[in-house]
Amino acid sequence: SPRKAAKSRIITVLDGKVELDAHKAPLLGSPDAKYVIVELFDYTCPHCRSMHSRLIAAMERYGEDQVAIMPMVLPLNAGCNKHILTTFASHKDACVIARQSLAIWLAAPALFTEYHGWLLDHESNPTATSAGRKAVEMIAPEEVFKALVTPAPSWMSTPSAASPRRTT
């Protein structure tokens, strides 16, 4: 019998410099939604947290068949984002939290939405410690560790926290 082709839906951002597949990247909602919003954010950014709640409200209002959110974490930390020159204290855990979020997605994609929401649904910044605790509450510690040492997918635009660019 002929093989069924894997579904893909390519979303381009940054003037076409980055291509993301809605079927292969973290996604809140359906990869076949009419509109896919690419959310560039940092888990330690209060403005990002506020915007995220507005995006979730839009998805809930219009339905997951109409609006999906593709969260693309861009830590505001020079240790893992070459575009950041100075890391402010409020973003000191940004690289680690971003990597932990990716680890949850790699190890247990069905739990990503819950973990992602937990990280963003607080008024104050999560810490690397609290995010790590939550991760091992959701999946076995060895699964978290295995995912943390897995190389980041090619669509990630920043290197992992394990290979910092500079310290501040």
C-alpha positions in Angstrom: 0.0 0.0 0.0 1.3 3.5 -0.8 2.6 5.5 2.1 0.6 8.4 3.4 2.7 11.6 3.1 3.4 13.2 6.5 1.4 16.4 6.9 3.2 19.7 7.0 2.2 23.3 7.2 5.1 25.7 6.8 4.9 29.0 8.6 7.5 31.6 7.7 8.7 34.4 10.0 11.4 37.0 10.1 11.0 37.9 6.4 11.2 34.3 5.4 14.5 33.6 7.2 12.9 31.0 9.4 10.5 28.3 8.4 8.4 26.4 11.0 6.2 23.4 10.5 3.0 23.6 12.5 2.9 19.8 12.6 6.4 19.5 14.1 6.8 22.4 16.4 5.1 23.2 19.8 1.6 24.4 19.1 -1.4 25.5 21.1 -4.5 24.5 19.1 -4.7 22.8 15.7 -1.9 22.8 13.1 -4.8 23.1 10.6 -6.3 26.3 12.1 -7.1 29.0 9.6 -4.7 31.4 11.4 -1.4 30.4 13.1 0.1 33.1 15.3 3.8 32.8 16.0 4.3 34.0 19.5 7.9 35.2 20.1 8.4 35.5 23.8 10.4 34.8 26.9 9.0 33.1 30.0 10.7 35.7 32.3 9.2 38.7 30.5 6.1 40.3 32.2 5.0 41.9 28.9 5.2 38.6 27.1 3.1 37.0 29.9 0.4 39.7 29.4 0.4 39.2 25.6 0.1 35.5 26.0 -3.1 35.8 28.0 -4.5 38.0 25.3 -3.6 35.4 22.6 -5.2 32.6 24.6 -8.3 34.7 25.0 -8.4 35.2 21.2 -8.0 31.5 20.6 -10.8 30.7 23.1 -13.0 33.4 21.5 -12.6 32.2 17.9 -11.9 28.5 18.5 -8.9 26.3 17.9 -10.1 25.6 14.4 -9.7 29.3 13.6 -6.7 30.4 15.7 -3.6 28.4 16.9 -0.6 29.8 18.7 2.9 28.6 17.9 5.1 29.6 20.9 8.7 30.3 20.0 10.7 31.1 23.0 13.5 33.6 22.6 15.2 34.1 25.9 16.2 37.6 26.9 19.5 36.3 28.1 22.9 36.8 26.4 23.9 33.3 27.5 21.7 31.7 24.8 20.6 34.5 22.6 23.3 36.2 20.5 21.0 39.2 19.9 20.9 40.2 23.6 23.9 42.2 24.7 23.1 42.6 28.4 21.2 40.2 30.6 19.1 41.9 33.3 18.6 40.1 36.7 15.0 39.4 35.9 16.0 37.2 32.9 18.9 35.3 34.6 17.0 32.0 34.4 15.6 32.6 30.9 17.9 30.1 29.1 17.3 27.3 31.6 13.6 27.7 31.7 13.4 27.8 27.9 15.4 24.6 27.7 13.2 22.9 30.3 10.1 23.9 28.3 11.6 22.4 25.2 12.5 19.3 27.2 8.8 18.8 28.2 7.8 19.2 24.6 10.4 16.7 23.4 9.7 14.1 26.2 5.9 14.5 26.4 4.4 16.7 23.7 0.8 16.2 25.1 1.9 17.9 28.3 3.6 20.9 26.7 0.4 23.1 26.7 -0.1 22.5 30.5 3.6 23.2 31.3 3.8 26.3 29.0 0.6 27.7 30.5 1.9 27.1 34.1 5.1 29.0 33.3 3.1 32.0 31.9 0.1 32.0 34.2 1.9 33.6 37.2 2.2 37.3 37.9 5.8 36.9 38.9 8.6 35.3 36.9 9.1 31.5 37.3 12.5 30.5 38.5 14.7 27.7 37.0 14.1 25.8 40.3 10.3 26.1 40.3 10.2 25.3 36.6 12.4 22.2 37.1 10.3 21.1 40.0 7.1 21.4 37.9 8.7 19.5 35.1 9.6 16.5 37.2 6.1 16.5 38.8 4.7 16.1 35.2 7.1 13.5 33.8 9.7 11.2 35.3 13.0 12.9 36.2 15.0 10.6 33.9 12.7 11.6 30.9 13.4 15.3 31.7 17.1 14.7 31.9 17.1 12.7 28.6 15.2 15.5 26.8 17.5 18.1 28.3 20.6 16.5 26.8 18.9 15.9 23.5 20.2 18.4 20.9 17.6 21.2 20.2 15.6 20.8 17.0 17.0 22.7 13.9 14.1 25.1 14.0 15.2 26.6 17.3 16.9 29.9 16.6 19.0 30.0 19.8 21.6 27.6 21.1 20.9 25.6 24.2 21.7 26.9 27.7 24.5 24.3 27.7 26.5 26.3 25.2 26.4 29.9 26.4 27.7 32.7 24.2 28.8 35.0 27.0 28.2 35.6 30.7 26.9 38.8 32.2 
